[in-house]
């Protein structure tokens, strides 16, 4: 890999350890491939590992340095692919998540670590991630149980405090959409980030307020609304049955039964011209909206190909949307009120 090849101008964010990286990461759920809860698909369908690794290498060549995964994605496969692609690279930041039990052989989600000895299983989960990622230290470990009670989450963070003191991890955070949960642990020394749903369709102002007040990093899950904000889904298009978007989970707003959920395509069309100004694609405009929304945001769009990485990375060249475009979007998008906190 050539560190300079095709590198783009970037907007930067300062991390908890003082490093500055471009304000764009890559989310590695999709490259984990298929995994299931019984017959229910939880992945984005079949993947080509060689293409995934080529895409990761392309991202590094373009300057991207933040990669987010989870032990459960592909029942460990996402971490394995990321570990193969980035082995020996100490200039990248790897974030992973723990909290789910899974069987790598059957690709099945089998439960939650909260069902057993929470502290022991949290420690064991980090050890498993270290092996799959081929690293002796993980930069950021996030709790992956969105609505775990505050006190029980504290038990996990106590373990992560010990691992941080030992040098096994650099810092930790929580993947949660509940602001009160994030706020309860925001004062811990090692707690540096919240991963939460946020995009043009859901603004997350309450969570963003907690993050900004506590100097945390807002890692934006679903920044492209599970792909909808790419503008590439035709009306009536049906996704494959092995795609997570073919489900009807209550937390999954943007797709239902494999089709775009009602109302979202219309909202996108109202603002498409604002997202694509200055030569951006809709996806690049959606990322630019997040950068303009707060200096703490770090979106992590998913990918499965080199082309998707190149398109997302291209957003860095143009930077945040202009204030006038942000104001006009708010007039046109007809976004529902934030409402009570829930999983997203």
Secondary structure, 3 states (H helix, E strand, C coil): CCCCCCCCCCCEEECCCCCEEECEEEECCHHHCCCEECCEECCECCCCHHHHHHHHHHHHHCCCCEEECCCCHHHHHHHHHHHHHHCCCCCCEEEEEECEEEECCCCEEEEEHHHCCHHHHHHHHHHHHHHHHCCCCEEEEEECCCCCCHHHHHHHHHHHHHHHHCCCEEEEEEECCCHHHHHHHCCCCCEEEEEEECECCECCHHHHHHHHHCCCEEEEECCCCCCHHHCCCCCCCCCCCCEHHHCCCCCCCCEECCEECCCHHHHHHHHHHHHCHHHCCHHHHHHHHHHHHCCCEEEEEECCCHHHHHHHHHHHHHCCCCHHHHHHHHHHCCCCCCCCCCCC
